[in-house]
Structure formats: C-alpha cells, structure tokens
Amino acid sequence: MRHEIIRVLMSIVLFMVLSSCNEKAAPGTLDNIALDAFDIVDLTHALDSETIFWPTSPMRLEHKELSYGTTDAGYFYSAYTLSLPEHGGTHLDAPIHFSSTGMTADQIPIRSLLGRCIIIDVSEKAQSDRDYKLAVQDILDFEAAHGRIEPRSIVLLRTGWSAYWPDVKSYLGDDTPGDASRLSFPSFGAEAAAFLIEQRQVKAIGVDTASIDRGQSTDFMVHQVVAAHNIPAFENLTNLDQLPQKGAFLVALPTKVGGGSGAPLRAVAFIPRY
C-alpha cells in the first residue's frame, strides 16, 4: 500500500506542474483520477478570533482590514494585515523551540513533514483522566493490534480534546490570562516520546491538544526529548477521529518562517479508499 500511496501522490504533484503550464485541463484528467483514490481530511483549526494561544503569550491573533470594497477602477478588492504568535492554533514546534542547536522552522526538511500517519487513540483514558500521559505500554498495545510502528512514521496522539475547541477553559483546563500554572489536558509522556524516537525512529509527532507535554507539566520533558533529536512536532490538531489508526498519509506543511521556533501549520491526511 505504501508504494501505491506514493505513486498516486506523485501523480498529484505531476498534475499540478502540468496544470501550471496549461490552465485548460479538462475535467476527469489526472487531478480527479488521483484525488478520487483518497478521502481527504483537514486536520487544521481555522485561524480566527476564537483561536487558542498559550496563556502566557503576550498577544493574540490580529487580522486587520486594509481595504475592502469596490475600487475607483470598478473592481472588488480586499486585503488585510496578519499578526500572531508562532505558537497558537494548529502549528508546528520547530526543534529550536527547546534546543539551542535545533533546526528552525525553515530548516526542517520537507521529508520530515510528509509520511505514513499512525494514530494512537487514548481518548477513553483521557476522558477518565484529563491529565493522562501516553505510556510506553499504550504504544505496545497499539502494536499488538496493528503491527510494529515502521521507521520514519509520523505518530499522532488522539485524545479527543479537539471536541472542546474553542472553549478555552474546557480545552486548557483553565482560562486565567497570563497564567499557565493550572492547565490540565492530556498528551505524550516523556518515556513514550523517547521510545517512539529512539526505538521506533519516528520522524515527527503530533497531538490534538495545546502541547506535546500534558497541561500539568512544568519541565516540558517531551519537548526537550523531541527537540534534542531534531524532531518536529504538531500541536492543536483536529479531526483525528476521522483517520484510521494506520494507513493514512500525512502532509503537514508549516509557513516557512525564517529562524522561527514555530509556525502556523496546514495539516491534511490522505486516506486510500481501497
């Protein structure tokens, strides 16, 4: 299946190149043939006035109108300014976020942002314990049911927390402005993250909560472990419940922020229909 996914995705890229040279591509050509082989799931929260940012962030999203309406020449035109912290909404954590020698957002290889997508589902455990952290045993239980995680996979942790978005108190566990000391939400455990990276050689991890460390964390050991291995991470994902636990292909492309410790992310999963 892996080779078939790659073949079809290469077809999509080829079509995009050809279409850039020929704007009159007919319906039913390569784009439809390729895309019809997949269900496509958007894993990204929209950036808007309700976007959740880390509580200690000094600012939120600013999306200001520059122009909107009919111009003197008679055509419609709109434009805006956009300003926001790197770490809010669905976004990338670059390794330099927690490592002085880590890669910046623009230095992460594209190959580290594309690949086989593994979903480890701890949503039931998280409902019983909102501070739950993924354990190595959860990974071994997943492998007992679905097979060993292959090297260079991308592992996403499904906690079910995206259902609370954009209610800040429900999602973060606390809504006190400027205070991150009372947060409460599930995520990875440091031992599990180290196991995935060192024993299974995954190339990226992600989660549908605000951090790859659980809300109660004060030392952010998961961030430290991931950054020390130059591994990118994705936070505030959504719609993980629409993905199979194995078999999807992830495309997670952040804004290429030069020198960035993070960046807004558009994450999309391709699920083969066969």
HELIX and SHEET records of a PDB file:
HELIX    1   1 ARG A    2  CYS A   21  1                                  20    
HELIX    2   2 LEU A   30  LEU A   35  1                                   6    
HELIX    3   3 PRO A   95  HIS A   97  5                                   3    
HELIX    4   4 ALA A  105  GLN A  107  5                                   3    
HELIX    5   5 ILE A  110  LEU A  113  5                                   4    
HELIX    6   6 SER A  123  SER A  128  1                                   6    
HELIX    7   7 VAL A  136  HIS A  146  1                                  11    
HELIX    8   8 TRP A  161  TYR A  164  5                                   4    
HELIX    9   9 VAL A  168  LEU A  172  1                                   5    
HELIX   10  10 ALA A  190  GLU A  198  1                                   9    
HELIX   11  11 MET A  221  ALA A  228  1                                   8    
HELIX   12  12 LEU A  240  GLN A  242  5                                   3    
SHEET    1   A 8 PHE A  38  ASP A  42  0                                        
SHEET    2   A 8 GLY A 262  PRO A 272 -1                                        
SHEET    3   A 8 HIS A  91  ASP A  93 -1                                        
SHEET    4   A 8 ALA A 233  GLU A 235 -1                                        
SHEET    5   A 8 ALA A 204  VAL A 207  1                                        
SHEET    6   A 8 ILE A 154  ARG A 158  1                                        
SHEET    7   A 8 LEU A 114  ASP A 121  1                                        
SHEET    8   A 8 LYS A 246  PRO A 254 -1                                        
SHEET    1   B 2 GLU A  62  THR A  70  0                                        
SHEET    2   B 2 PHE A  76  SER A  83 -1                                        
SHEET    1   C 2 LYS A 133  LEU A 134  0                                        
SHEET    2   C 2 SER A 187  PHE A 188  1                                        
END                                                                             
